[in-house]
Amino acid sequence: MTSLFAQEIRLSKRHEEILSQRLMLLQQMKSKFGDQNKEKASQIQAAEIAFKRNLSLLKDIEAAEKSLQTRRHLLQPPEVISLETLYWASVEEYIPKWEQFLLGRAPYPIGVENQNEAENTIRNKAPQ
């Protein structure tokens, strides 16, 4: 009977140890969870600050670019500006024709015969 009583006391002490360990682990988890929440809030705040800073920098860059373009156009003669406008219009017109060729999905878009003739001329003129 005394051995059962001693075993009961030992189990009761072990139970109390387990409960105290559980309580300690729960407190650690709560503390760690709180720390993680604080860290997450800090990271979110830092990301928001960085986003605002980047947005401000982007606006500054765009303003500087607009200023430089305006200044550049003021310094260039109208003929140059007209030629530049025509050049970019031509580029935009030919982009769809060249895009598939440059991606390797279509043959040479303009003057395929001329290209072949040029290649043959180069081969014929090359020293043999």
Residue, then its C-alpha position, 0 to 999 in steps of 0.5 A: m500500500t505504501s508503494l502505491f502511495a509513494q508511486e501516487i506522490r511521484l506521479s503527482k510531482r511529475h504531473e506538476e513538473i509537466l504542468s509547469q513546463r507547459l506553462m513556461l512553454l506557453q509563456q515563451m510561445k506567447s512572448k515569441f509570437g508577440d516579438q514576431n508581430k512587432e518585427k512584422a509590424s516593423q518590417i511593414q512600416a519599413a516597406e511602406i517608408a521604402f515604397k514612399r521613398n521610391l515613389s518620391l524618387l521616381k517622381d523626381i526622376e520623371a521631373a528631371e527627365k521632362s526638364l531635360q527633354t524640354r531643354r534639349h528640344l529648346l536647344q535643337p533646331p526645328e529640322v532636327i526635331s522634325l527628323e527625330t519625329l519622322y525617325w521614331a514614326s518610321v521605327e514604330e511602323y516597321i517594328p511589327k514587320w521586324e519583330q517576328f524576324l528578330l524573334g526567329r519566327a519569320p523570314y527576313p521581312i524586307g527585300v529577301e531577294n536583295q539580301n540573297e543577291a547581296e550575299n551572292t555578290i559578297r561570295n563572288k567578290a571574295p578572293q578564292 
